[in-house]
Amino acid sequence: MKLLVYNIRYGTGGKKPLFPWSGYLQRTHGTLTEITEFIRPMEPDIIGLIEVDSGSYRTGKKNQAQIIAEALGHYHTYRSKYLEHARLPKVLPFMDKQGNAFITRDSITNERFHYFEKGVKRLVIELEMENVVVFLVHLALNYRVRHHQLRDLYKLVKEAKKPYIVAGDFNMLWGEHEIELFLAATGLENANVQNKPSFPSWSPRRHLDFILYSKGIQLNRFEIPHVALSDHLPLFCDFDVAGA
């Protein structure tokens, strides 16, 4: 099984911003096509996309996950990362179009959407396949909120009845040690054993993005392709899953 996890920054490109957050406001232009063509030859079975635009001014009212999935001939599932009653998307309407998504080679028959108790972005997408469950997350920037979310995530993943993977942008701004207790409690292994950085793409120095896997899964290959189509670098894994 091949898994690609990529924070695409809403398809706004991988250039260093002139001032903080300015990169998020650009239109997608041709970047989404470049992302799709980067993904295509890798032939992933599952793609976890972070920071997807489902139809704001940036994309011409089109869902980026759907565009990529249709170009690849795959399936997709998407959800906004904010609660329906969240205040921020009401103040800035385009934020209501910001979310995360899975794109899969096989049809999606069993997905669930969970929300953390704390934080602005709270979404966890749970994708259940025949032999494996994959959880996609985008954790908070605030240290204390992030650790509340890790506690909630621990409770959630311990309910998995199959081998499972937890992946996404963990925003571990204080370093990899932030995740040590979570790994110890769950028994998960970090695919990025060398703690290679994934952010920012133009000069990587922080290890923010993770792919973690449980017993019953064997890691065959892990890499961080150096492609500057977002402010994050993508993560790619090739796994064998017990029973597959």
Protein Blocks (a to p, Z undefined) as FASTA:
>chain_A
ZZddddehlonajadcfbghklmmpcfklmmmmmmmmmmmnopabdcdehiafbiaknoo
pafklmmmmmnopacddddfbdfklmklmmmmmlmmgccddddfbdcfbdcddddfbdjb
lcdcddddfkbccddddddfblklmmmmmmmmmmmmmmpcbdcddedjehpanojklmmm
mmmmnopacfblnopafbdfklgcbdfbccdddehiacfbdcdddddfbfbdcddddddd
ehZZ
